[in-house]
């Protein structure tokens, strides 16, 4: 019998098996997760809008369904939801003190699917202002910290989700990603994060490159979530048609699989030697298991990166400039400084910037098409101080760390971060696994293969044990 104090750390698969045998109840598990959060949050600050009473009510309803033999796909499994994914009756602050707090009228598609599946909503998770930082820094939320070392940043923008997964706030968490915002915190927090193919998980509002996806401690739990999240929703006008994907069929043989090894993004921050060593070790392990590994030359350029940066700056500046002056002053100054760089852009510059999104897409698909999968770093660097808005701490160079992640938002390809090793100071290093467009299951299968190939993992951080 699992000790009540350990229930927060069980996987979703383990919990469902226990519920099925009536060896433990969703109410017991929810209480254990809430207790874990209460112990950890004074140091980590990963959650917002936690409603223990509502969570326990959802757990009690789940318990009744299990007793009646009417259990749903994720019945009674605790989940956290990034706060920019609307949940009915809860405001969506977008990490920013300038946002007016108006209760959401309905669940956004990912939250709706999780609710329909019987998951227990434990809390929303924190994010930086407008999701435009890879950081736990926010003008609305308390500073989120990395549970492996609270002096370090968890990354972002799905900062709280990465922290919650690593710290054991239950098994299932969901984030969003438009340039690396699932994979970067997954990398620095040592968890699994999947950015699905564009449109695979319906989301509202949709935008070019934007995706929602699972953030978990294991590939199996990520696959379990995808079976629920990928259900159709007509509110996403850019979503893919539903497909009968066998999400839990994770067994696979890597022999003969063609893998590209990509170690130079072509722009951005230089690749840290410790990161390179970890990724190369993973590639050697796949090769030893029978995969065919070949180097992949750089295929994205500074022109592409600068164009996308210019377009995103203007897009953000239009939102910020539309705020009344008293609310604009509440936006994080770093974000304002970055966005102001697009304020004077001409129509021609904006169009050319937008076009570089397409140029990056074309180059990425063309370069990776000859491989079944590509391996790369998630981040070129191993970490940075918790108080920084990003790895460069420089608004003029705020996108320099996303060279390995943003191409696959533009190309719409599925990409996952899976822990691959640790730095000399004990911080996790993520391996990025990229598949061809729409091959989300293949990415999960290769990620599962990596879980079986990699050396034994270190114990999860005991920052709030």
C-alpha positions as CSV (number, residue, x, y, z in Angstrom):
1,X,0.0,0.0,0.0
2,X,1.3,3.4,-0.9
3,X,1.9,5.7,2.0
4,X,-0.4,8.8,2.0
5,X,2.6,11.0,2.0
6,X,3.8,9.6,-1.3
7,X,0.5,9.8,-3.2
8,X,1.5,13.2,-4.7
9,X,4.4,11.6,-6.5
10,X,2.6,8.8,-8.3
11,X,2.1,8.8,-12.0
12,X,-1.3,9.1,-13.6
13,X,-1.1,5.6,-14.9
14,X,-0.3,4.3,-11.3
15,X,-3.2,6.3,-9.8
16,X,-5.7,5.0,-12.3
17,X,-4.7,1.5,-11.5
18,X,-5.0,2.1,-7.8
19,X,-8.4,3.7,-8.3
20,X,-9.6,0.8,-10.4
21,X,-8.7,-1.6,-7.5
22,X,-10.2,0.9,-5.0
23,X,-6.8,0.8,-3.2
24,X,-6.8,4.6,-2.8
25,X,-9.4,7.3,-3.5
26,X,-9.2,10.5,-5.6
27,X,-10.0,12.4,-2.4
28,X,-7.0,11.0,-0.6
29,X,-4.7,11.7,-3.6
30,X,-6.0,15.3,-3.9
31,X,-5.5,15.9,-0.2
32,X,-1.9,14.6,-0.6
33,X,-1.2,16.9,-3.6
34,X,-2.7,19.9,-1.8
35,X,-0.5,19.2,1.2
36,X,2.5,18.9,-1.0
37,X,1.7,22.3,-2.6
38,X,1.2,23.9,0.9
39,X,4.7,22.7,1.9
40,X,6.5,23.8,-1.3
41,X,4.8,27.0,-2.4
42,X,6.4,29.3,0.2
43,X,9.7,28.6,-1.7
44,X,8.6,27.8,-5.3
45,X,5.6,30.0,-6.2
46,X,4.3,27.8,-9.0
47,X,0.5,28.1,-8.5
48,X,-2.2,30.7,-8.7
49,X,-6.0,30.5,-8.1
50,X,-5.7,27.4,-6.0
51,X,-9.1,26.4,-4.7
52,X,-8.8,23.5,-2.3
53,X,-12.5,23.2,-1.7
54,X,-13.3,23.1,-5.4
55,X,-10.6,20.5,-6.0
56,X,-11.9,18.3,-3.3
57,X,-15.4,18.6,-4.6
58,X,-14.1,17.4,-8.1
59,X,-12.3,14.6,-6.4
60,X,-15.4,13.5,-4.5
61,X,-17.5,13.5,-7.6
62,X,-14.8,11.4,-9.2
63,X,-14.8,9.0,-6.3
64,X,-18.5,8.5,-6.8
65,X,-18.1,7.7,-10.5
66,X,-15.5,5.1,-9.7
67,X,-17.9,3.5,-7.2
68,X,-20.6,3.4,-9.8
69,X,-18.4,1.9,-12.5
70,X,-18.6,5.1,-14.6
71,X,-15.0,6.3,-14.5
72,X,-13.8,8.6,-17.2
73,X,-10.4,8.6,-19.0
74,X,-8.5,10.7,-16.3
75,X,-11.0,10.3,-13.5
76,X,-9.6,11.6,-10.2
77,X,-6.1,12.4,-11.5
78,X,-4.8,15.8,-10.3
79,X,-3.9,18.3,-12.9
80,X,-2.6,21.9,-13.0
81,X,-3.4,24.2,-15.9
82,X,-1.3,27.2,-17.1
83,X,-3.2,30.3,-16.2
84,X,-3.4,31.6,-19.8
85,X,-5.6,28.5,-20.6
86,X,-9.1,29.8,-19.5
87,X,-11.1,27.8,-16.9
88,X,-14.7,28.8,-16.3
89,X,-15.1,31.4,-13.5
90,X,-11.4,32.1,-13.1
91,X,-9.7,35.3,-14.4
92,X,-6.9,35.0,-16.9
93,X,-4.2,37.6,-15.8
94,X,-1.6,36.5,-18.4
95,X,1.1,37.0,-15.8
96,X,0.7,40.7,-15.9
97,X,-0.4,43.3,-13.3
98,X,-1.9,45.4,-16.1
99,X,-4.6,42.8,-16.9
100,X,-8.2,43.4,-15.8
101,X,-9.3,40.4,-13.8
102,X,-12.5,39.2,-15.4
103,X,-13.8,35.7,-14.8
104,X,-13.6,33.5,-17.9
105,X,-17.0,32.6,-19.3
106,X,-16.0,29.1,-20.3
107,X,-13.2,26.6,-20.4
108,X,-10.7,26.9,-23.2
109,X,-10.5,23.7,-25.3
110,X,-7.6,22.0,-23.3
111,X,-9.3,22.7,-20.0
112,X,-12.7,21.5,-21.4
113,X,-11.2,18.2,-22.5
114,X,-9.5,17.7,-19.1
115,X,-12.7,18.5,-17.2
116,X,-14.7,16.1,-19.5
117,X,-12.2,13.4,-18.7
118,X,-12.7,13.7,-14.9
119,X,-9.4,15.3,-14.0
120,X,-9.2,17.2,-10.8
121,X,-8.3,20.8,-11.2
122,X,-5.9,21.5,-8.4
123,X,-4.6,25.0,-9.4
124,X,-3.6,27.3,-12.3
125,X,0.1,27.7,-12.8
126,X,2.1,30.9,-13.1
127,X,3.7,32.6,-16.1
128,X,5.6,35.8,-17.0
129,X,3.9,38.9,-18.4
130,X,2.0,38.0,-21.6
131,X,4.1,34.8,-21.9
132,X,6.8,36.7,-23.6
133,X,9.7,35.6,-21.4
134,X,11.4,32.4,-20.7
135,X,11.3,33.0,-17.0
136,X,9.4,32.8,-13.8
137,X,9.4,36.6,-13.5
138,X,6.0,38.3,-13.4
139,X,4.5,41.5,-12.3
140,X,1.3,39.7,-11.2
141,X,2.7,36.4,-9.7
142,X,5.4,35.9,-7.1
143,X,8.7,34.9,-8.6
144,X,8.7,31.2,-9.6
145,X,11.9,29.3,-8.7
146,X,13.5,26.1,-10.0
147,X,13.0,23.3,-7.4
148,X,16.4,21.8,-8.3
149,X,18.1,25.0,-7.1
150,X,15.9,27.8,-5.9
151,X,18.5,30.4,-6.9
152,X,17.9,29.3,-10.5
153,X,15.2,30.2,-13.1
154,X,12.7,27.4,-14.1
155,X,12.4,28.9,-17.6
156,X,9.1,29.8,-19.2
157,X,6.7,30.9,-20.2
158,X,5.2,27.7,-18.7
159,X,7.2,28.4,-15.6
160,X,4.8,27.3,-13.0
161,X,3.9,24.1,-14.9
162,X,7.5,23.1,-15.1
163,X,8.1,23.8,-11.4
164,X,4.8,21.9,-10.4
165,X,5.8,18.8,-12.3
166,X,9.3,18.7,-10.9
167,X,8.2,19.4,-7.4
168,X,5.5,16.7,-7.4
169,X,2.2,18.8,-7.5
170,X,0.5,15.7,-8.9
171,X,1.3,14.0,-12.2
172,X,-0.4,16.0,-15.0
173,X,0.3,19.6,-16.0
174,X,-0.4,21.5,-19.2
175,X,1.5,24.5,-20.7
176,X,1.6,26.5,-24.0
177,X,4.4,27.0,-26.4
178,X,5.0,29.5,-29.2
179,X,8.8,29.6,-29.3
180,X,9.9,27.0,-26.7
181,X,7.6,27.8,-23.7
182,X,6.9,24.1,-22.9
183,X,10.2,22.6,-23.8
184,X,12.5,25.2,-22.1
185,X,11.0,24.9,-18.6
186,X,10.8,21.1,-19.2
187,X,14.6,21.2,-20.0
188,X,15.6,23.2,-17.0
189,X,13.2,21.4,-14.6
190,X,14.2,17.9,-15.7
191,X,10.7,16.8,-16.9
192,X,9.0,15.7,-20.1
193,X,7.4,18.4,-22.2
194,X,5.7,17.9,-25.6
195,X,5.0,20.6,-28.0
196,X,2.6,18.8,-30.3
197,X,2.2,19.3,-34.1
198,X,0.5,22.6,-34.7
199,X,-3.3,22.1,-34.4
200,X,-3.1,18.7,-32.8
201,X,-4.4,20.1,-29.5
202,X,-7.2,22.6,-30.1
203,X,-6.5,25.9,-28.3
204,X,-8.2,29.3,-27.9
205,X,-7.1,31.7,-29.2
206,X,-5.1,30.1,-31.9
207,X,-2.1,31.8,-33.4
208,X,0.7,30.9,-35.8
209,X,3.1,28.5,-34.1
210,X,1.1,28.4,-30.8
211,X,0.5,25.0,-29.2
212,X,-0.7,23.5,-25.9
213,X,0.8,20.3,-24.6
214,X,1.6,18.1,-21.6
215,X,4.3,18.6,-19.0
216,X,4.8,15.5,-16.9
217,X,7.5,13.4,-15.2
218,X,7.2,10.6,-17.7
219,X,6.5,10.0,-21.4
220,X,3.7,7.6,-20.5
221,X,1.8,10.3,-18.7
222,X,2.3,12.7,-21.5
223,X,0.9,10.1,-23.9
224,X,-2.1,9.6,-21.6
225,X,-2.8,13.3,-21.6
226,X,-2.6,13.5,-25.4
227,X,-5.3,11.0,-25.8
228,X,-7.6,13.5,-24.1
229,X,-6.2,16.8,-25.2
230,X,-6.3,15.9,-28.9
231,X,-10.0,15.5,-29.1
232,X,-11.7,18.0,-31.5
233,X,-13.0,21.4,-30.7
234,X,-14.6,23.6,-33.3
235,X,-13.6,26.8,-31.5
236,X,-10.0,26.4,-32.8
237,X,-10.3,27.4,-36.5
238,X,-6.7,26.2,-37.1
239,X,-6.9,22.8,-35.5
240,X,-6.2,19.5,-37.3
241,X,-9.0,17.0,-38.0
242,X,-9.2,14.3,-35.3
243,X,-7.3,11.1,-36.0
244,X,-7.5,7.7,-34.3
245,X,-4.0,7.7,-32.8
246,X,-3.0,4.9,-30.5
247,X,-1.4,7.2,-28.0
248,X,-0.5,4.5,-25.5
249,X,1.3,2.3,-28.0
250,X,4.8,3.5,-27.0
251,X,6.8,0.4,-27.8
252,X,9.2,0.8,-30.7
253,X,12.5,-0.4,-32.1
254,X,15.2,2.2,-32.9
255,X,17.2,-0.1,-35.2
256,X,17.4,1.4,-38.6
257,X,15.8,4.7,-37.6
258,X,17.5,7.6,-39.3
259,X,18.3,10.4,-36.8
260,X,19.8,13.8,-37.6
261,X,22.0,15.3,-34.9
262,X,21.7,19.1,-34.8
263,X,24.2,20.9,-32.7
264,X,24.4,24.3,-34.3
265,X,21.3,26.5,-34.5
266,X,23.0,28.9,-36.9
267,X,22.4,31.9,-34.6
268,X,21.9,32.8,-31.0
269,X,23.8,31.9,-27.8
270,X,26.8,29.6,-28.1
271,X,26.3,26.0,-27.1
272,X,27.5,25.3,-23.6
273,X,30.1,22.4,-23.5
274,X,28.1,20.5,-20.8
275,X,25.0,20.6,-23.0
276,X,26.8,19.5,-26.0
277,X,28.3,16.5,-24.1
278,X,25.0,15.4,-22.8
279,X,23.3,15.5,-26.2
280,X,26.2,13.8,-28.0
281,X,26.1,11.0,-25.3
282,X,22.4,10.5,-26.1
283,X,23.1,10.3,-29.8
284,X,25.8,7.7,-29.2
285,X,23.4,5.7,-27.1
286,X,20.8,5.7,-29.9
287,X,23.6,4.7,-32.4
288,X,24.7,1.8,-30.2
289,X,21.0,0.6,-30.1
290,X,21.0,0.4,-33.9
291,X,19.9,3.9,-35.0
292,X,21.6,5.6,-37.9
293,X,22.8,9.0,-36.7
294,X,24.1,11.6,-39.1
295,X,25.1,15.3,-38.5
296,X,22.6,18.0,-39.5
297,X,24.1,21.3,-40.6
298,X,22.7,24.7,-39.5
299,X,19.6,25.6,-41.5
300,X,18.2,28.7,-39.8
301,X,19.7,32.2,-40.1
302,X,20.1,35.4,-38.2
303,X,17.9,37.1,-40.8
304,X,15.1,34.7,-40.0
305,X,15.5,35.2,-36.2
306,X,15.6,39.0,-36.5
307,X,12.5,39.1,-38.7
308,X,10.5,37.0,-36.3
309,X,11.7,39.1,-33.4
310,X,10.6,42.3,-35.2
311,X,7.2,40.9,-36.0
312,X,6.6,39.7,-32.4
313,X,7.8,43.0,-31.0
314,X,5.3,45.0,-33.1
315,X,2.5,42.5,-32.2
316,X,3.2,42.9,-28.5
317,X,3.6,46.7,-28.8
318,X,0.2,47.1,-30.3
319,X,-1.3,45.3,-27.3
320,X,0.7,47.3,-24.8
321,X,0.2,50.7,-26.5
322,X,-3.6,50.1,-26.5
323,X,-3.6,50.0,-22.6
324,X,-4.6,53.1,-20.7
325,X,-1.4,54.8,-19.4
326,X,-2.0,53.8,-15.8
327,X,-2.3,50.2,-16.7
328,X,0.6,50.3,-19.2
329,X,2.9,51.4,-16.3
330,X,2.2,48.0,-14.6
331,X,3.7,45.9,-17.4
332,X,7.2,44.6,-16.7
333,X,9.6,47.3,-18.0
334,X,11.7,44.6,-19.7
335,X,8.8,43.6,-21.8
336,X,7.9,47.2,-22.6
337,X,11.5,47.9,-23.7
338,X,11.6,44.8,-25.9
339,X,8.2,45.5,-27.5
340,X,9.0,49.2,-28.1
341,X,11.6,48.1,-30.5
342,X,8.7,47.4,-33.0
343,X,6.9,50.6,-32.4
344,X,8.4,52.4,-35.4
345,X,8.5,49.5,-37.8
346,X,7.3,50.3,-41.3
347,X,4.7,48.3,-43.2
348,X,7.5,46.8,-45.3
349,X,9.6,45.9,-42.2
350,X,6.6,44.2,-40.6
351,X,5.8,42.2,-43.8
352,X,9.4,41.2,-44.1
353,X,9.4,40.1,-40.5
354,X,6.2,38.1,-41.0
355,X,7.7,36.5,-44.1
356,X,10.7,35.2,-42.1
357,X,8.3,33.0,-40.2
358,X,7.5,31.3,-43.5
359,X,11.2,31.3,-44.5
360,X,12.1,29.5,-41.2
361,X,9.3,27.0,-41.8
362,X,10.5,26.2,-45.3
363,X,14.1,25.8,-44.3
364,X,13.2,23.6,-41.3
365,X,11.0,21.2,-43.1
366,X,13.4,20.9,-46.0
367,X,16.4,20.3,-43.7
368,X,14.8,17.7,-41.5
369,X,12.7,15.8,-44.0
370,X,15.3,13.2,-44.9
371,X,15.4,12.0,-41.3
372,X,12.8,10.1,-39.3
373,X,13.8,12.2,-36.2
374,X,16.2,14.9,-35.2
375,X,18.0,15.2,-31.9
376,X,19.2,18.5,-30.5
377,X,19.7,20.5,-27.4
378,X,16.6,22.3,-26.1
379,X,18.6,25.2,-24.7
380,X,22.1,26.2,-25.5
381,X,22.7,27.1,-21.9
382,X,22.3,25.3,-18.5
383,X,20.6,28.0,-16.5
384,X,20.5,31.5,-15.1
385,X,19.5,33.4,-12.0
386,X,15.8,33.2,-10.9
387,X,15.4,37.0,-10.9
388,X,16.4,37.4,-14.6
389,X,13.8,37.7,-17.3
390,X,15.8,35.4,-19.6
391,X,19.2,33.9,-20.2
392,X,20.7,37.1,-21.6
393,X,19.1,39.6,-19.2
394,X,19.1,41.9,-22.2
395,X,15.9,43.1,-23.9
396,X,17.8,43.7,-27.1
397,X,18.9,40.1,-27.2
398,X,15.9,38.4,-25.6
399,X,15.4,35.6,-28.1
400,X,19.0,34.4,-28.3
401,X,18.2,31.2,-26.4
402,X,15.4,29.9,-28.6
403,X,17.4,29.0,-31.7
404,X,16.9,25.2,-31.1
405,X,13.2,25.5,-30.3
406,X,11.4,28.2,-32.3
407,X,12.1,26.6,-35.7
408,X,9.7,23.7,-34.9
409,X,6.9,26.2,-33.9
410,X,7.2,27.7,-37.3
411,X,7.5,24.4,-39.1
412,X,4.5,22.9,-37.1
413,X,6.5,19.8,-36.3
414,X,6.1,17.9,-33.0
415,X,9.1,18.3,-30.6
416,X,9.6,17.0,-27.0
417,X,12.1,17.7,-24.2
418,X,13.2,14.7,-22.2
419,X,15.8,14.9,-19.5
420,X,19.1,13.5,-20.7
421,X,21.6,14.3,-17.9
422,X,22.9,16.8,-15.4
423,X,25.5,19.5,-15.2
424,X,28.4,19.4,-12.8
425,X,26.3,21.4,-10.3
426,X,23.4,19.0,-10.6
427,X,21.0,20.9,-12.9
428,X,19.0,18.9,-15.5
429,X,19.8,19.1,-19.2
430,X,17.1,18.4,-21.8
431,X,17.3,16.4,-25.0
432,X,15.0,17.7,-27.8
433,X,13.4,15.0,-30.0
434,X,11.8,16.3,-33.1
435,X,9.6,14.4,-35.6
436,X,8.1,15.0,-39.0
437,X,4.9,17.0,-39.2
438,X,2.0,15.1,-37.6
439,X,4.2,12.3,-36.2
440,X,3.4,13.1,-32.6
441,X,3.2,9.4,-31.6
442,X,6.6,8.8,-33.2
443,X,8.2,11.5,-31.1
444,X,6.6,10.0,-27.9
445,X,7.8,6.5,-28.9
446,X,11.4,7.7,-29.4
447,X,11.2,9.6,-26.2
448,X,10.1,6.5,-24.4
449,X,13.0,4.6,-26.0
450,X,15.3,7.3,-24.6
451,X,13.8,6.8,-21.1
452,X,14.8,3.1,-21.4
453,X,18.3,3.9,-22.9
454,X,19.4,6.7,-20.6
455,X,21.3,6.2,-17.3
456,X,19.4,6.0,-14.1
457,X,17.9,9.4,-13.2
458,X,18.6,11.2,-10.0
459,X,15.9,11.5,-7.3
460,X,13.5,14.4,-7.8
461,X,14.5,17.5,-5.9
462,X,13.7,17.5,-2.1
463,X,13.5,21.2,-1.8
464,X,10.2,21.0,0.2
465,X,10.6,17.4,1.6
